Amino acid sequence: MKRFFAVGVLLAIACTRQTQPEPAQTESQTPPSPPPTTSQAAQPTLPNVAGPKLTPVDEGKRDASFAAYRHQLLDAVHRRDVDAVVALSDPKIRTSFGAGGGSAALRDALARPGAWDELATILTHGGSFREGMFWAPYVYSAWPESHDAFTSGAILGDSVPLHDAPNGKPIATLSYDIVKLEPAQHGWRRITTFDGHSGYVEDALIRSPIALRAGFLKEGEKWRMNALVSGD
């Protein structure tokens, strides 16, 4: 009798196990990633302007004596040391295409608003040797004759944004492009690229080939700045 009772109990336990549901599969405990915020969302890629380029050229590095002189002159410019700049320049330096010039005219030129920053830009933007002289910046010395120097200019950097308005939205990317210029307005300049883009660029990031430039001549063992002129 006990034997039959034990068998019954075992059968009841087996049936109970068969009827119990399987435990539900648990999902991963890693919470789902939140949707990207506006700052994380991919930004649209701006089109690159296509057209003629004027990439930087600096032949001055090839001449050790000129490179040392330019470094000395640039140091004087950074210190805004008028006497040092005059001492490193030709006493008969040309400052215009008309009458005048010389050390006194150079001092007057350095006293004009923005003159020091302009001279620093000239000395840090390369140049080329032409007919025994060195001319800077490269936008003047390497300007291609196929483009009108009076109506065109060159972008001075890589990945420069073209804006739809002054301080506006970027619409394209410029990289050392030659572009058509309009007059500057409050630190901005409207330009048109040769592939049809129009917009605004910060005036400091673009340069005309007929803007202020400097010429340097070696007399004996010494280099001197002997021209600081603009125009054609």
CORCOR-V934223 format. One line per field, one symbol per residue. psi: psi as a letter, one per 30 degrees, with the letter a starting at -180 (. if undefined). Layout:
psi: ???
This chain:
psi: eeeeeeeeeeeeeeeeeffklkkkkklkfklkklkkleffkkkkkkkkkkakljlkkjffffjeeeeeeeeeeeeeeefhjeeeeefglkfgkkglgalaaaeeeeeeeffkkgeeeeeeeefghaalkjhflkkllfeefgkkffkjfffllkkglkhkkklflkgakkflkkjhkklkklkkjhflkklklfggkkakkkffgkkkfglklkkkkkjcgkkkjgkjlla.
